[in-house]
Amino acid sequence: MFRPAVKRTPTTSALAILELIFHAAVRNVRKSHGNAVVGLLMAMTQSVLMVAIMVFMFDILGMRSSAVRGDFVLYIMSGVFNFSTHSKALSAVSKSDGPTSAMMKHSPMNTIVAIGAAALGSLYLQTLSALCILFFYHTLWTPITIHDPVGVAGMYLMSWASGIGVGMLFKAATPWQPELFGILTSIYARANMIFSGKMFLANATPTYILSMYTWNPLFHTIDQTRGYMFENYHPHYSSLSYPIMMTFIFIVLGLMGENFTKRHASASWSAGR
């Protein structure tokens, strides 16, 4: 209303949207904790605790022999980091600002920018946390070797992207029935603790058990990550194309659902609840 009308080319419009997503992502990261260092330490602590718990469980249950040949802690990290970035992206996107949020009253802001900012903020925290943990493990504990770092990074980003896709589905559906879809989001996140496959090696698991896991895109990205990470492991029961295809489908359906929900959204939806 109070801004002069400026003619923009498609390139400048795209750059303006990217700049807006960046600033909104910074806001999301700072919203979790005012001190950036403390926020990073909290993210690192969560990942370190998960790795430590899984190492302890494998030792207690005597399952070290079922792991891949190579660094055992790195094997655990390959599952934990992918699981964490998937879960955090899902949570951040599903809880991002909706069409009735106060932020949407500002002209350049929209739900797509909110989703992009939430996803980017979660990726930043999880990636920085994973890199710090790997650095300290490499320098203070034992040197590590990753067979194909580019492939590992690609699968890590695919885990993040699949979390965005699933999160967009839950975000689009939640305003219609917040209690139900809030519970379903929690159930999915808890189920991934088991059905992500981060606690076992797919090649060493019987096929009748694998049938309960192959529906999950995160299972495929974790198993493919281990194939890129370790020279002696070659995935036979996971696919690279499946998580890509499912992520594309999830994002398209999420965008369609978000557009439909936005056109029917009302600030009084939750008045009777």
C-alpha positions as CSV (number, residue, x, y, z in Angstrom):
1,M,0.0,0.0,0.0
2,F,2.8,2.5,0.9
3,R,5.4,1.0,-1.4
4,P,6.0,2.4,-4.9
5,A,5.1,0.1,-7.7
6,V,8.4,-1.3,-9.2
7,K,8.5,-3.3,-12.4
8,R,10.5,-6.5,-11.8
9,T,11.9,-9.0,-14.3
10,P,11.4,-12.7,-13.5
11,T,15.0,-12.9,-12.4
12,T,14.8,-10.0,-9.9
13,S,11.5,-11.4,-8.6
14,A,13.1,-14.8,-8.0
15,L,16.0,-13.1,-6.2
16,A,13.6,-11.1,-4.1
17,I,11.8,-14.3,-3.0
18,L,15.1,-16.0,-2.2
19,E,16.2,-13.1,-0.1
20,L,12.8,-13.1,1.7
21,I,13.2,-16.9,2.4
22,F,16.7,-16.3,3.7
23,H,15.6,-13.6,6.2
24,A,12.6,-15.7,7.2
25,A,14.9,-18.7,7.8
26,V,17.2,-16.6,10.0
27,R,14.1,-15.6,12.0
28,N,13.1,-19.2,12.4
29,V,16.6,-20.2,13.5
30,R,16.8,-17.4,16.0
31,K,13.3,-18.0,17.2
32,S,14.3,-21.4,18.7
33,H,17.0,-19.7,20.8
34,G,18.2,-16.2,21.0
35,N,21.8,-17.2,21.2
36,A,23.0,-18.9,18.0
37,V,25.8,-20.8,19.7
38,V,23.5,-22.2,22.3
39,G,21.0,-23.2,19.6
40,L,23.7,-25.1,17.8
41,L,24.9,-26.8,21.0
42,M,21.3,-27.9,21.7
43,A,21.1,-29.5,18.2
44,M,24.5,-31.1,18.6
45,T,23.5,-32.5,22.0
46,Q,20.4,-34.2,20.6
47,S,22.4,-35.9,17.8
48,V,25.2,-36.9,20.1
49,L,22.8,-38.4,22.7
50,M,21.0,-40.4,19.9
51,V,24.3,-41.8,18.6
52,A,25.5,-42.6,22.2
53,I,22.2,-44.4,23.0
54,M,22.4,-46.5,19.8
55,V,26.0,-47.4,20.4
56,F,25.1,-48.5,23.9
57,M,22.1,-50.5,22.7
58,F,24.2,-52.3,20.0
59,D,26.8,-53.2,22.7
60,I,24.3,-54.4,25.2
61,L,22.4,-56.5,22.6
62,G,25.6,-57.8,21.0
63,M,24.7,-56.5,17.5
64,R,28.0,-55.0,16.5
65,S,28.7,-58.0,14.3
66,S,25.6,-57.2,12.2
67,A,27.0,-53.8,11.3
68,V,28.9,-53.0,8.1
69,R,32.6,-53.5,7.9
70,G,34.1,-50.2,8.7
71,D,33.9,-47.6,11.5
72,F,31.0,-48.6,13.7
73,V,30.3,-45.1,15.1
74,L,30.3,-43.7,11.5
75,Y,27.8,-46.4,10.6
76,I,25.5,-45.3,13.5
77,M,25.9,-41.6,12.4
78,S,24.9,-42.4,8.9
79,G,21.5,-43.4,10.2
80,V,21.1,-40.8,12.9
81,F,22.0,-37.8,10.8
82,N,19.6,-38.8,8.0
83,F,16.8,-39.6,10.5
84,S,17.3,-36.3,12.3
85,T,17.3,-34.1,9.2
86,H,14.2,-35.8,8.0
87,S,12.4,-35.5,11.3
88,K,13.4,-31.9,11.9
89,A,12.3,-30.9,8.4
90,L,9.0,-32.6,8.8
91,S,8.4,-30.9,12.1
92,A,9.5,-27.5,11.0
93,V,7.4,-27.5,7.8
94,S,4.3,-28.9,9.4
95,K,4.4,-26.2,12.1
96,S,5.4,-23.3,9.8
97,D,3.2,-20.2,9.6
98,G,-0.2,-20.8,7.9
99,P,-2.5,-18.6,5.9
100,T,-4.1,-17.2,9.1
101,S,-0.8,-16.4,10.8
102,A,0.0,-12.8,11.7
103,M,3.1,-12.9,9.5
104,M,0.9,-13.3,6.4
105,K,-0.4,-9.8,7.0
106,H,2.9,-8.5,5.6
107,S,2.6,-8.1,1.8
108,P,5.6,-10.0,0.5
109,M,5.0,-12.9,2.9
110,N,3.2,-16.1,1.8
111,T,2.9,-19.7,2.9
112,I,5.4,-21.0,0.4
113,V,8.0,-18.6,1.7
114,A,7.2,-19.7,5.3
115,I,7.6,-23.4,4.2
116,G,10.9,-22.7,2.5
117,A,12.2,-20.7,5.4
118,A,11.3,-23.4,7.9
119,A,12.9,-26.1,5.8
120,L,16.0,-24.1,5.2
121,G,16.4,-23.2,8.9
122,S,16.1,-26.9,9.9
123,L,18.7,-27.9,7.3
124,Y,21.1,-25.3,8.5
125,L,21.0,-26.4,12.1
126,Q,21.2,-30.1,11.4
127,T,24.0,-29.8,8.8
128,L,26.1,-27.5,11.0
129,S,25.5,-29.9,13.9
130,A,26.5,-33.0,11.8
131,L,29.6,-31.3,10.5
132,C,30.7,-30.3,14.0
133,I,30.2,-33.8,15.3
134,L,32.1,-35.4,12.5
135,F,34.9,-32.9,12.9
136,F,35.3,-33.5,16.6
137,Y,35.0,-37.3,16.1
138,H,37.7,-37.1,13.4
139,T,40.1,-35.0,15.3
140,L,39.6,-36.2,18.9
141,W,38.7,-39.8,18.5
142,T,39.8,-41.5,15.3
143,P,40.3,-40.4,11.6
144,I,37.4,-41.2,9.4
145,T,37.2,-42.0,5.7
146,I,34.1,-41.5,3.6
147,H,34.1,-43.5,0.3
148,D,31.9,-41.0,-1.7
149,P,31.3,-37.8,0.1
150,V,29.2,-36.3,-2.7
151,G,26.9,-39.3,-2.8
152,V,26.5,-39.1,1.0
153,A,25.6,-35.4,0.8
154,G,23.1,-36.2,-1.9
155,M,21.3,-38.8,0.2
156,Y,21.4,-36.5,3.2
157,L,19.6,-33.8,1.1
158,M,17.2,-36.4,-0.2
159,S,16.3,-37.3,3.4
160,W,15.7,-33.6,4.1
161,A,13.6,-33.2,0.9
162,S,11.4,-36.2,1.8
163,G,10.8,-34.7,5.2
164,I,9.7,-31.5,3.5
165,G,7.3,-33.4,1.3
166,V,5.7,-35.4,4.2
167,G,5.6,-32.2,6.3
168,M,3.7,-30.3,3.5
169,L,1.1,-33.0,3.4
170,F,0.5,-32.8,7.2
171,K,0.6,-29.0,7.1
172,A,-2.1,-28.8,4.4
173,A,-4.4,-31.2,6.2
174,T,-3.9,-30.0,9.8
175,P,-6.2,-26.9,9.6
176,W,-9.1,-29.1,8.7
177,Q,-8.8,-31.3,11.8
178,P,-5.9,-30.1,14.0
179,E,-6.3,-32.7,16.8
180,L,-6.4,-35.7,14.4
181,F,-3.6,-34.7,12.1
182,G,-1.5,-33.5,15.1
183,I,-1.7,-37.0,16.5
184,L,-0.9,-38.6,13.1
185,T,2.1,-36.4,12.7
186,S,3.4,-37.6,16.1
187,I,2.7,-41.2,15.2
188,Y,4.6,-40.9,11.9
189,A,7.5,-39.3,13.6
190,R,7.6,-42.0,16.3
191,A,7.1,-44.8,13.8
192,N,10.2,-43.6,11.9
193,M,12.3,-44.4,14.9
194,I,11.8,-48.0,14.0
195,F,10.8,-48.1,10.3
196,S,13.6,-45.8,9.1
197,G,16.0,-48.8,9.2
198,K,18.7,-46.8,10.9
199,M,19.3,-49.6,13.5
200,F,20.1,-52.4,11.1
201,L,21.8,-53.2,7.8
202,A,19.3,-53.9,5.0
203,N,21.6,-56.5,3.2
204,A,21.8,-58.6,6.5
205,T,18.0,-58.6,7.1
206,P,15.6,-61.3,5.9
207,T,13.4,-60.3,3.1
208,Y,10.2,-61.0,5.0
209,I,11.2,-58.4,7.5
210,L,12.3,-55.9,4.9
211,S,8.8,-55.8,3.4
212,M,7.7,-53.8,6.5
213,Y,10.3,-51.1,5.8
214,T,10.6,-50.7,2.0
215,W,7.5,-48.4,1.9
216,N,9.5,-45.7,3.7
217,P,11.6,-43.3,1.6
218,L,13.8,-42.7,4.5
219,F,14.8,-46.4,4.7
220,H,16.1,-46.2,1.1
221,T,18.0,-43.0,1.7
222,I,19.7,-44.3,4.8
223,D,20.7,-47.6,3.1
224,Q,21.9,-45.8,0.0
225,T,23.9,-43.4,2.3
226,R,25.8,-46.4,3.7
227,G,26.5,-47.6,0.2
228,Y,28.2,-44.3,-0.6
229,M,29.9,-44.1,2.8
230,F,31.5,-47.5,3.0
231,E,33.5,-49.0,0.2
232,N,32.6,-52.6,1.2
233,Y,28.8,-52.1,1.3
234,H,26.6,-52.4,-1.8
235,P,22.9,-51.9,-1.2
236,H,20.7,-54.6,-2.8
237,Y,17.3,-54.0,-1.2
238,S,17.0,-50.2,-1.5
239,S,16.5,-47.9,-4.5
240,L,17.7,-44.5,-5.4
241,S,14.7,-43.7,-7.7
242,Y,12.0,-44.6,-5.1
243,P,12.7,-41.8,-2.6
244,I,13.1,-39.3,-5.5
245,M,9.8,-40.3,-7.0
246,M,7.9,-40.3,-3.7
247,T,9.4,-36.9,-2.6
248,F,8.2,-35.4,-5.9
249,I,4.7,-36.8,-5.4
250,F,4.6,-35.6,-1.8
251,I,5.7,-32.1,-2.7
252,V,3.2,-31.8,-5.5
253,L,0.3,-33.1,-3.4
254,G,1.4,-30.9,-0.5
255,L,1.4,-27.8,-2.8
256,M,-2.1,-28.7,-4.1
257,G,-3.4,-29.3,-0.6
258,E,-1.8,-26.1,0.7
259,N,-3.3,-24.0,-2.1
260,F,-6.8,-25.5,-1.5
261,T,-6.5,-25.0,2.3
262,K,-5.3,-21.4,1.8
263,R,-8.4,-20.5,-0.3
264,H,-10.7,-21.9,2.4
265,A,-8.8,-20.7,5.5
266,S,-10.5,-18.6,8.1
267,A,-9.2,-17.1,11.3
268,S,-12.4,-18.4,13.0
269,W,-11.8,-22.1,12.1
270,S,-10.6,-22.9,15.7
271,A,-13.3,-20.8,17.4
272,G,-15.5,-23.7,18.3
273,R,-12.6,-25.9,19.5
